[in-house]
Amino acid sequence: MSLEDKVKATAKNIEGKIQETVGDITGDPKTQAEGKAKQVEAAIQHSVENVKDQVKDTID
């Protein structure tokens, strides 16, 4: 996983957690859902990059 992709996925995850927390505090279910969605996107990005790393290691 490239460092740049790791940073992007981690930043998206943090952004999602913050957005979900803001939604919790304000009682806004739309903001909560958007925050959770960003966290899922970040998890998917991490998974894809991990698979890429595994394939690269297998080839090497």
Legacy VTK file of the C-alpha trace (Angstrom):
# vtk DataFile Version 3.0
C-alpha trace
ASCII
DATASET POLYDATA
POINTS 60 float
0.000 0.000 0.000
1.530 3.265 -0.993
2.022 5.793 1.726
-0.094 8.336 -0.154
-3.034 5.913 -0.425
-2.692 5.002 3.257
-2.801 8.654 4.251
-5.842 9.328 2.064
-7.757 6.354 3.464
-6.841 7.238 7.039
-7.840 10.869 6.508
-11.189 9.793 5.060
-11.745 7.515 8.056
-10.974 10.314 10.525
-13.198 12.719 8.593
-16.010 10.171 8.734
-15.608 9.649 12.476
-15.694 13.388 13.084
-18.745 13.796 10.857
-20.528 10.922 12.605
-19.743 12.455 16.009
-21.060 15.840 14.889
-24.235 14.089 13.751
-24.506 12.377 17.133
-24.092 15.660 18.983
-26.525 17.593 16.791
-28.975 14.717 16.446
-28.732 14.845 12.658
-29.152 11.324 11.239
-28.095 12.426 7.729
-24.742 13.677 8.990
-24.303 10.498 11.031
-24.992 8.335 7.987
-22.625 10.341 5.793
-19.889 9.941 8.400
-20.438 6.193 8.596
-20.392 5.966 4.789
-17.011 7.711 4.666
-15.662 5.242 7.199
-16.859 2.331 5.064
-15.220 3.881 1.980
-11.964 4.191 3.903
-12.147 0.557 5.009
-12.707 -0.517 1.410
-9.744 1.573 0.248
-7.553 -0.096 2.882
-8.756 -3.545 1.804
-8.087 -2.880 -1.874
-4.597 -1.627 -1.147
-3.893 -4.628 1.089
-4.899 -6.963 -1.741
-2.611 -5.050 -4.105
0.242 -5.485 -1.623
-0.446 -9.219 -1.308
-0.472 -9.664 -5.089
2.758 -7.697 -5.413
4.405 -9.790 -2.688
3.248 -12.991 -4.369
4.642 -11.878 -7.727
7.949 -10.820 -6.179
LINES 1 61
60 0 1 2 3 4 5 6 7 8 9 10 11 12 13 14 15 16 17 18 19 20 21 22 23 24 25 26 27 28 29 30 31 32 33 34 35 36 37 38 39 40 41 42 43 44 45 46 47 48 49 50 51 52 53 54 55 56 57 58 59
